Amino acid sequence: MTTIQRKYSLPNCTLVLEGLSDRPTDSQSLDGRPVLTILTYVECQLIQAKQTLTGGRDFFESLVTAVSGYAQEFLSHVTHPEAHNKDSGLVQLQKIDRDRHRLIVQPEDRKESEVNSHTEGTTQEVELTTVQLFDLVEAVDQFFADTQTLPDLTLQLAPVSRRYVRSGQQLVKQAVPATVGASGLALAAIAFFLIPIPEAVRRPTEPTSPSAQSTNIANAPPITDPLQLVQLQQKLTDQLRPAWKPNAALGQDLVYRVGVAADGAIKGYVAMNDVANQQVQQTPLPRLLSQFVAGSAATPESLAQFQVTFTPKGEVQVQPWGGK
Amino acid sequence: MNVSASANPLDSSTVPSLPLMLESLPNPPVDERACPPRVRLQIDLMLLAIEALELGGSELFLAIAQELELQDIVKNRVNLWRMRCTNPLRRSHARRDLSLLEAKALVVIAADLARRLTAIIRQLLLTYQQMHDKQIPLEQNLRLSSYLERFRSHFRSRMNPRRSGVLAYNSPEKLDELALTLLQKLLFCTGTAGMQRLWISLFDGEVE
């Protein structure tokens, strides 16, 4: 058996695979190249970063998975689980800022070294610019497109599930110390108290439904990603608009500050004028308030804040909070 | 690159047959008739960035549509404009749905154009990186500053300043950031699997 070498070259990245074929020679493709099925050695040269990463099959699988996941994350700004696989993956990618990315490679003998507590190899970190990152992604994609090299590894692309987006945020939440331990109406009242309009605070709304909770929306870390804000604004509008009917008896606009979680759930609201406080039951807000989830109410979740105005004519205006 | 996707005769049961190009993009599990708002927004912004890179924007999109045999989906100027106005940030935002098929056609066009513009996209990003590292103002580079300037003016003239998503870009700096982010995304579209990657990424967080 002769060693087969495959090379994918980009200006900033050269990926070299060495291996053997366990297929009979007559299964060669039309271009005469044998199929590389057993990977023995991988070298990934990051030329500008002046670093070379080497390893075997485990390293390579982990590399292509992490790179592929991170490329998707880069495009969508939605965290991709495969880019940050700390437990099972040897390779991870992290964003440093918009233009820089960090590739982290654990040594392949990590598992034994954990037992010995003496690290055999050392963790390698490489900083990449976005163009360098792209070249790495492209080298990986050229490998995937090459049917004569490790045909068992194929490019698998699927959108990140909404559920993961949500649970990913749960993890973040756990890292934030609990600030409010109260529940029910008490929690709602505290939330109201933190809003700098006291007249709305003194008369908390009637408990809207026994299980409804209002997260402390004023203290919640804000969601700042503009694209996400647009999406959430649209979601909120779509939820509220069909549920609001003209009501001439009101005589004036009902204004609320509404906190919305990353998944679009309404997490809390505060009346911003007297009439809004009195008439909250007329609005769809109490009904749409996201249900209390045990253990999660006390820790602040990232929220997008909007000013919502219900007009007597039946219009619903949703604007970003503080941006008029 | 001339990709002549001939009408697909393989599966004659589906009428009408779809251009081959679209078959490489799988249907994510969302409503086929209506793409989520973020998808509509992202696609329109990518096209906007291409228009800032290359003069002759919408005519160019139509020419590519012809070339890729997508003219049954992207029919004419008005049709294209209506699809793009499904972007919720547009001044002339139409409460019309963008079907998956239409979205695919626009993504194919964007990715194809990005591939043709690979050299300039890459050059602009390398220039940007160098200037950024040396802290040289970006205006000093003619090509980069004209891209940013054109993007700002396209964005301002077409997006509704009263929408929160537009408010978030109320300064030239923030618009430049957006223009550069989009340029980076276009670079990723130029790759071997760039079109598929872009397509799938549009639905991140939108599926169960």
Interface residues (C-beta under 8 A of the other chain):
Chain A: A71 Q72 E73 F74 L75 S76 V78 H80 R98 D99 T129 T130 V131 F134 V137 E138 D141 Q142 F144 A145 L155 L157 A158 P159 V160 S161 R162 R163 V165 P226 L227 L229 V230 Q231 Q233 Q234 K235 F306 V318 Q319 P320 G323
Chain B: P28 P36 P37 R38 L41 Q42 P88 L89 R122 L125 L126 Y128 Q129 H132 R163 S164 G165 L167 A168 Y169 E177 L178 L180 T181 Q184 K185 L187 F188 G191 T192 A193 G194 Q196 R197 L198 I200 S201 L202 F203 D204 G205 E206 V207 E208
